[in-house]
Amino acid sequence: MKSYKVSVWKLSVNKTTKKPTFLVRWVVDGQPFSDSYKTKTLADRFRAKLMLALDKGEPFDTVTGLPDSLRGGKAALSLLGLALKYIDARWPDASAKQRDSMTDALATVLPSLTKQGRGRPTTADLRRALRSYVLPPTRRERERPEKIEAAAKWIEKASLPVVELQEITRVHDLIDALTRKLDGKRAATQTYRRRRAVVFNVLEFAVELEMLPANPLTRVKRKRGKRAVQEVDRRVVVNPRQARELLVAVTYVGGYDRASGRRLQAFFGCLYYAAMRPGEVLGLRLSDCTLPERGWGRIDLTETRPTAGKQWTDSGEAHDRRGLKQREDGAVRIVPIPPPLVRMLQDHVKEFGTADDGRLFSSERGNVVAASSYSRVWKQARALAFPPEQVVSVLAFRPYDLRHAGVSQWLNSGVPAPEVAARAGHSVDVLLKIYAKCIDGQEQEMNDRILKGLGEGDDHAD
């Protein structure tokens, strides 16, 4: 839509940034627009182009705010266009989960940063169009349902120019979108922080491309709930006896031949005895394992297969294929494994062999084991191993809780924190924060020290 109702204002100076910038501001059909420049000369030059187009009688676009002679410049780029540029630049090197996070965050905020107009699709349709068709590079050529095609075309036309984020009200709209779920309810703090990080990086990208003088998110401070330290709930941590009973119970899952349970016993054993993450176990190959006939063995971890979703992986498989979490590519984590796990892995190889690519754990068809499959087996194993009051509790509720139990057992056994951190793939600082409440056996020792200080030691116990 175009309009001849245009007013161009005098230059103004934006002093809210570290280095003052010069703003060119104009109005098209009652809608304000602006663009910023580092020098007065550049700002004057752009303002002169606007005035020339106005003198020539050119119509101005009501979405970008620009005359036909200037469309295509940096000021014309919409927020949707910026998002596409950012995703195209980051997609090849991003993990599947990062791709998921990028599209989720952008599909959340872009519908809130549009020009008001007739025929606006529902927020749900806009989100689906963006997340499943418009944003992911690998899905843009897919055939679109009529409703989705209409939503995609609408937001392509209605998406605000990037420069609009220099207006503080637009930044408030953006942050409000980040704080809400699709149903309008308040999003969890962790969800808000994850989405904000994505949008912040997109806007930093805009600053690099000189579309914005500074990141507008830095102008607004909003109090959110404190970032909770993800401490492990000690109620989920099983003791060694309970862990062994669970691993035995797994072998009874699966009906008459119990193959589905036996196929996963060593999988769960790796979670407990080696404190591995599920994705790390799914990527474990026989060549990564040293399994002697007697004594301790060793696992050299190099790869993880986290569950991500087919739409986000390059392979089109549900599991991504990555290096170790928070490690450089090619990094190796060495985990000594005790004799019980060595025997478990040896028995697994004898009975089930390996997948074609050497992986130890696979489905009967040789595929990566789905999270739903091992979670279903785990649920049944808990029902077999625990009494009813524990079955309904949070004790070892998820397979991942075996990893928590394994790390806690190492710490409670007196293994130094740096060694535990190295084996579990944590930093020492994060390890102690996460497992601070799971270091058992110290309460009595502290109580004894206090009694001794009070002069109430063993000789006064009676």
Residue pairs with C-beta under 8 A, 6 or more apart in sequence:
1 61
1 62
1 63
2 59
2 60
2 61
2 62
3 28
3 29
3 59
3 60
3 62
4 57
4 59
4 60
5 27
5 28
5 29
5 30
6 26
6 27
6 28
6 29
6 54
6 60
7 26
7 27
8 24
8 25
8 26
8 47
8 50
8 51
8 54
9 25
9 26
9 27
11 22
11 23
11 24
11 40
11 43
11 44
11 47
12 22
12 23
12 25
13 20
13 21
13 22
13 23
14 20
14 21
14 22
14 23
14 36
14 166
14 213
16 214
16 219
17 213
17 214
18 214
19 38
21 36
21 37
21 38
21 213
22 36
22 37
22 38
22 39
22 40
22 42
22 43
23 34
23 35
23 36
23 37
23 43
23 166
24 34
24 35
24 36
24 37
24 43
24 46
24 47
24 50
25 32
25 33
25 34
26 32
26 33
26 34
26 50
26 65
27 33
28 60
28 61
28 62
28 65
29 60
29 62
31 62
31 65
31 115
32 167
33 64
33 65
33 161
33 163
33 164
34 163
34 164
34 166
34 167
35 46
35 75
35 163
36 43
36 163
36 166
36 212
36 213
37 43
37 46
38 213
46 75
49 69
49 70
50 67
50 70
53 60
53 67
53 68
53 69
53 70
54 67
58 67
58 68
58 69
59 67
59 68
60 66
60 67
61 67
61 68
61 71
62 115
63 78
63 115
63 157
63 158
63 159
63 160
63 161
64 71
64 75
64 76
64 78
64 161
65 75
65 161
66 73
66 75
66 76
70 76
74 162
74 209
74 210
74 211
75 161
75 162
75 163
75 211
76 161
77 85
77 161
77 162
77 211
78 156
78 159
78 160
78 161
78 162
79 110
79 113
79 159
79 160
79 161
79 162
79 164
79 165
80 110
80 134
80 155
80 156
80 159
81 159
81 162
82 162
82 202
82 205
82 206
82 211
83 106
83 110
83 135
83 202
84 134
84 135
85 205
85 209
86 102
86 201
86 202
86 205
87 102
87 103
87 106
87 135
87 136
87 137
88 137
89 205
90 98
90 102
91 99
91 136
91 137
94 102
95 306
95 308
95 320
95 322
96 306
96 308
96 309
96 312
96 313
96 320
97 306
97 308
97 312
97 320
99 136
99 308
99 312
100 308
100 309
100 312
101 194
101 195
101 198
102 135
102 198
103 130
103 131
103 135
103 136
104 131
104 195
104 198
105 178
105 194
105 195
105 196
105 197
105 198
105 199
106 130
106 135
106 198
106 199
106 202
107 126
107 127
107 130
107 131
107 135
108 127
108 177
108 178
108 195
109 174
109 177
109 178
109 195
109 199
110 126
110 130
110 155
110 159
111 123
111 126
111 127
111 130
111 155
111 177
112 173
112 174
112 176
112 177
113 159
113 160
113 164
113 165
113 170
113 173
113 174
113 177
114 120
114 155
114 158
114 159
114 160
115 158
115 159
115 160
117 154
117 157
117 158
119 150
119 154
120 154
120 158
121 129
121 147
121 150
121 151
121 154
121 155
123 182
124 182
125 147
125 148
125 150
125 151
126 151
126 154
126 155
127 182
128 148
128 151
129 144
129 148
129 149
129 151
129 152
129 155
130 152
130 155
132 139
132 148
132 311
133 139
133 140
133 142
133 144
133 148
133 152
134 140
134 152
134 155
136 311
136 312
138 311
139 311
144 152
160 170
162 206
162 211
162 212
163 211
163 212
164 170
165 171
165 174
165 203
165 212
165 216
166 212
166 213
166 216
168 216
168 219
168 220
170 216
171 216
171 217
171 219
171 220
172 220
174 199
174 216
174 217
175 196
175 217
175 220
175 222
178 187
178 192
178 195
178 196
178 199
179 186
179 187
179 192
179 222
180 186
180 187
181 187
181 191
187 195
189 224
189 225
189 226
189 227
189 228
190 227
190 228
192 224
193 224
193 227
196 217
199 217
200 215
200 217
203 212
203 215
203 216
203 217
204 215
206 212
206 215
207 213
207 214
207 215
229 433
229 434
230 433
230 434
231 433
231 434
231 435
231 436
231 437
232 404
232 408
232 434
232 435
232 437
232 438
233 394
233 437
234 408
234 437
234 438
234 440
235 393
235 394
235 395
236 394
236 395
236 396
236 397
236 398
236 401
236 404
236 405
237 396
237 401
237 404
237 405
237 408
237 438
238 246
238 395
238 396
238 401
238 402
238 405
239 405
240 409
242 385
242 386
242 395
242 396
243 272
243 396
243 402
243 405
245 385
246 268
246 381
246 382
246 385
246 396
246 402
247 265
247 268
247 269
247 272
247 344
248 385
249 381
249 382
249 384
249 385
250 261
250 262
250 264
250 265
250 268
250 377
250 378
250 381
251 258
251 261
251 262
251 265
252 258
252 261
252 381
252 384
253 260
253 261
253 377
253 380
253 381
253 384
254 260
254 261
254 262
254 377
259 364
260 373
260 377
261 377
261 380
261 381
262 351
263 348
263 352
263 361
263 364
264 361
264 369
264 374
264 377
265 344
265 348
266 341
266 344
266 345
266 347
266 348
266 360
266 361
267 281
267 361
267 369
267 374
268 374
268 378
268 381
268 399
268 402
269 340
269 341
269 344
269 345
270 276
270 280
270 281
270 284
270 299
270 341
270 345
271 277
271 278
271 281
271 399
271 400
271 402
271 403
271 406
272 402
272 403
272 405
272 406
273 337
273 338
273 340
273 341
273 344
273 406
274 299
274 335
274 337
274 341
274 406
274 423
275 335
275 403
275 406
275 407
275 410
275 423
275 424
276 284
276 299
276 301
276 335
276 403
277 304
277 325
277 400
277 403
277 425
278 371
278 374
278 399
278 400
279 304
279 305
279 306
279 307
279 319
280 301
280 303
280 304
280 305
280 324
280 425
281 361
282 304
282 305
282 319
282 359
282 361
282 368
282 369
283 303
283 304
283 305
283 321
283 359
284 299
284 301
284 359
284 360
284 361
285 303
285 354
285 357
285 358
285 359
285 360
286 349
286 354
286 358
286 360
287 358
288 299
288 300
288 301
288 302
289 297
289 298
289 299
289 300
289 345
289 360
290 297
290 298
290 299
290 300
291 297
291 342
291 345
291 346
292 342
294 339
295 339
295 342
296 336
296 337
296 338
296 339
296 342
297 336
297 337
297 339
297 341
297 342
297 345
298 334
298 335
298 336
298 337
299 334
299 335
299 337
300 332
300 333
300 334
300 335
301 324
301 332
301 333
301 334
301 335
301 425
302 323
302 324
302 330
302 331
302 332
302 333
303 321
303 322
303 323
303 324
304 322
304 323
304 324
304 325
305 319
305 320
305 321
305 322
305 368
306 319
306 320
306 322
307 318
307 319
307 320
307 370
307 371
308 318
308 319
308 320
309 318
310 316
310 317
310 318
312 320
313 319
313 320
313 321
315 321
317 368
318 368
318 370
319 368
323 329
323 330
323 331
324 331
324 332
324 333
324 425
325 425
326 425
327 333
327 425
333 422
333 423
333 425
334 422
334 423
335 423
336 423
337 345
345 360
348 360
349 360
354 360
354 362
355 362
355 366
356 366
359 368
361 369
362 368
362 369
363 369
363 370
363 373
374 399
375 398
375 399
378 398
378 399
382 390
382 391
382 396
382 397
383 391
386 395
395 401
396 402
396 405
403 424
404 435
404 438
406 424
407 420
407 424
407 431
407 435
407 438
408 435
408 438
408 439
408 440
410 420
410 423
410 424
411 417
411 420
411 435
411 438
411 439
412 438
412 439
412 440
412 441
417 428
417 431
417 432
418 428
420 426
420 431
421 427
421 428
421 430
421 431
424 431
426 434
451 457
